Amino acid sequence: MTDQDLPLCKGDVLTIIGVTKDPNWYKAKNTVGREGTIPANYVQKREGVKSGEKLSLMPWFHGKITREQAERLLCPPETGLFLVRESTNYPGDYTLCVSSEGKVEHYRIIYHNGKLTIDEEVYFENLMQLVEHYTKDADGLCTRLIKPELMEGTVAAQDLFSKSGWALNLKELKLIQTIGKGEFGDVMVGDYRGTKVAVKCIKHDATAQAFIAEASVMTQLRHTNLVQLLGVIVEEKGSLFIVTEYMAKGSLVDYLRSRGRSVIGGDCLIKFTMDVCEAMAYLEANNFVHRDLAARNVLVSEDNIAKVSDFGLTKKASSTQDTAKLPIKWTSPEALREKKFSTKSDVWSYGILLWEIYSFGRVPYPRIPLKDVVPRVEKGYKMDAPDGCPAAVYDIMKQCWTLEPAMRPSFEALKENLQLILDKELYL
């Protein structure tokens, strides 16, 4: 080591600033801002997880296949080769199929009081725990589980996150306290190698599967106004931890409601609208549609920067989606009616978010019953400007609420409009 070298440990995330005259060395910076040179062959580039294949926490789970199909998949027989399928004779139960000494054994997995068991002696919370147990020890089966037979088109999520450099080490994560509870699990403040982080802890295997998709989207995005993913921990027992930067001031809607007009000035409000617009212009340029933009899904950092979060519904622009759980007051008419999601449907939601910002966190469409919102909006109804909202900003809201999606501005155009409002101080 010389004074020019940057000390590093396995698992550190570094930013490469440049290549030195010797291509075997990089100039790099660590998370606390220290700079120095590092050997190029000690580091790997963190790649976005762009898998066309389906990421799965349970790639050995084949769903509804018959006993005969399972036996064909486990052929040629290889001791310890296994898969799990839904039980054909006992709906709701599962079957573990294991190849051993030239034949396939089928073990019924029984659901008993919300837990899973094969022998009614050892009980498991989920299939991942069960598979993990029998991987370590046969414990009464014909053989221990050695090699999973992967379902066609799936990739083991754990492997892909490791390969692309996004897997973190559970031993280095300290969970400190719960700051939010959701239907999927808890959000906690934690410490990862000395850095304060936010951690989504997802316990249930089926739910964790849905969050794997969110994490893989987040690996592809990097912008100062998007909440940054730091990494993912997939625990063998089926828990999933998504670790992101910690946003000290919580959600934008709570921030606005708790402080109100007396504390937050017009300059602060316009800055929030600009922050979110920057993030959305970045998503637009990279062909991602957020689909759930609202003040509750924007977080505020210690130094008052607004960052868009919650990428659970975010998809590449081309994909479609089930509309069952969409927030009606924030979703554009065409997305609700025809499931047509696009950057332009995000622009509609952005208009609603602006209204939330300038009304200091009020719920949109006040005094209109939920069932009446869509019919009225489709007839051309637009909310009035919130009290004290600058005319130039209300004008932008109305442009976002144009019924014809093609006529709505792009985020890039909105950014230019907001810049004009800032430059001319029309936000005061």
GUSEGU-686502 format. One record per residue (C-alpha): x, z, y. Coordinates in pm, whole numbers, plus 50000, padded with zeros to 5 digits. Layout:
<recs>
XZY/...
</recs>
This chain:
<recs>
500005000050000/501174991850350/499565001750680/497894967650694/496114972550359/492494984050345/491985011150080/489115002549847/487315016549543/485255000349270/481734994649403/482664992949773/480894966149975/483244948750217/482784921250474/485394893650465/486514886250821/488944858450734/491534844250498/495194852450573/498044827150565/498434836650198/495144825950027/495554854849778/494734879850052/491624884150266/491174902550591/488214925850535/486174953350699/484504982850523/481124998850601/482635023550851/484334995151042/487934999950923/489814966950887/492764956050674/493944931950406/492744932150044/493824912449734/491394883349677/491324888449299/490014924349337/486674913949483/483724892749387/481294875549623/477874891149638/475434863149554/471724861949630/469794864349304/468354829149303/467164827548947/464674800348864/464164820348549/461934850548528/463774883048589/462594908948343/463224945548283/461964939647930/463194904947826/462634914747460/458874918847522/457014887747403/453404897647477/450634882747265/452394865646974/451394867346608/453264884146323/454264849446190/455554838046533/457624869846559/459174863746217/460044827946312/461724840246634/463824865346438/465064838346204/467854832946098/467814870146014/470514891246172/470494928846112/469394947046429/467854916446599/464524928246749/461564921146977/458374939047084/454944922747082/451354933047147/449684944846828/447264919046685/445374943746462/445254972646707/444564960347063/446274982547319/449084991947082/452424974147034/454564963246741/458334965846714/459704937946492/463194942846352/465314920546132/467254938545860/468974926145544/467214892645543/463654904145616/461594914645918/460034949445940/457024955046169/456554990146314/453314999046488/453835016346824/450865039246884/449525049247225/448775086447196/447685107647497/449325082947735/452625082747546/454135058847293/455345067946945/456235051646613/456505082746389/454375108046586/457475129746613/459305114646912/457225104047215/458185080647501/456875074047853/457255036147821/458575007847604/461965007847777/462565044147683/461505037347325/463835007347289/466665026747452/466235055247199/466335032746891/469285013047031/471345044947004/470035056946668/467945042046384/466115075846361/464015065446061/463855027746123/465495003445878/468354998646130/469155007346488/468214980546743/471334959946814/470454926746976/467284917847169/465584884447099/464884873947458/461614857447551/462214821447649/462804816648022/463524853348095/466754868948210/467624905848178/467304918948535/470044944948481/472574918148381/471754895248672/471974922948937/475334933748789/476734898448777/475744890849136/477214923649266/473994941949357/473994968949087/474825003649221/475965033849022/473305060548962/475955087948941/476905081349303/473355083949438/472115117949554/468365120149619/467705144949900/464025146049997/460785126649971/459725109150293/456805088950159/454535085849858/453025053149742/450895043349445/454055029749280/456325060149329/458195078549602/460355068149893/463235092649936/466155098650168/469365097849971/473105096850004/475115068849846/478865074049868/478555091950200/476015068250359/472455079250436/470055055650254/466365050950178/465445048349810/462265034849654/461945052749318/459675033849082/458945051248754/456465030148564/457835000148376/454994975948464/455214984848834/459004983748827/458714948248697/456824938049014/459454954649236/462284935849063/460854904549228/460954921949570/464574932449518/465634897449412/464084882949732/465944909049938/469324898649790/468844864549952/468124877250305/470514890550566/469554895550931/469874923951185/466074925951217/465354927450844/465754960150653/468944954350453/469054958950077/472174978249971/471664975349599/469574981749291/469845007049009/468034999348685/468015030548469/467885025248096/464825047848070/462715024148278/463115038348629/464105014948908/465755025049235/465805000649528/468355013149783/468075000950144/469435010850483/467825042650620/465495037850918/465415071251096/462325066451312/459945055051039/457235028651063/456485011151391/452785020051376/453565057551346/456255054751612/453785039151860/450965063451779/453095094751800/454765086252132/452185065752321/452175051952676/453775081852843/457005077352645/457235040252564/457655015952853/456974978652875/460654970452824/460604988652489/457394971052375/458694936252455/461934944552273/459984953451957/458034920851977/461314901752018/463004920251728/460184911251490/460074875351617/463854871551551/463374883351193/460404860351135/462234830251285/465024837251033/462524838250743/460904806450876/464284788550890/465014799150532/461594788850405/460324823650317/456754834950389/456314872650432/452504874150372/452144910750471/453374913150832/451894943451010/453174972551220/453114995150911/455674971850748/458074972351042/460545001551057/462435015751355/466115025251338/467875054851502/468895032151792/465355017951837/465814984451662/462654971851487/463244956851143/460784939350914/460504955050568/458314954550256/459114921850088/456734928449797/454614897649870/457404876350019/457814843249838/459434809449882/457044789250097/455804767549810/454294794549585/450664805949575/449324841049538/446414862049429/444444873249736/442824903949580/444934929549767/445394912550101/444854932250422/441834913950569/442394922450936/445984909350933/445554878350714/444794843850852/441404827850772/442924799450564/445014823950358/441914844850281/439674815050212/441944790250035/445024811149948/447034788450179/450074808650282/452664794150515/454824803550810/451704795851015/449724822950833/452604846850918/452264835951283/448584846751275/449644880951140/452314882851410/449584879051674/447744908751520/451024928351515/451474921351889/447994935351948/448964966551749/452134970751955/450354967652292/447484990452186/450015016652071/449085014751704/445295011251713/443624995351411/442754958651492/439124947551548/437934981951662/434204988651620/433694957451406/432704965151044/435244951150797/432714927850632/431964911650970/435574904951073/436134872250883/432794855350971/433294863851340/436914852251343/435944819351175/433444813551456/436314816451706/436164853551800/439434867151943/440144903652026/440344913252393/443724921752543/444674958452493/444634979852811/447694973053024/448854943352817/450654917353034/448724884453064/451724864352939/451864884952616/448084882652558/448454845252599/450904844852306/448464865052091/445724839352153/448044810652060/448814828351730/445064831051661/444374793651678/442024785851387/443834753351301/447164764451143/449064733251251/448234740951616/449834775551606/453344778351752/456384782551526/458394814951542/461224795251699/458844784451981/457484819952012/461044832752052/461594808852345/458304819752507/459234856452472/462654849652620/460954834252927/458734864952961/461864886752939/463854866153189/461024865553445/460144902053374/456524892353311/456234921353063/455984948553326/
</recs>
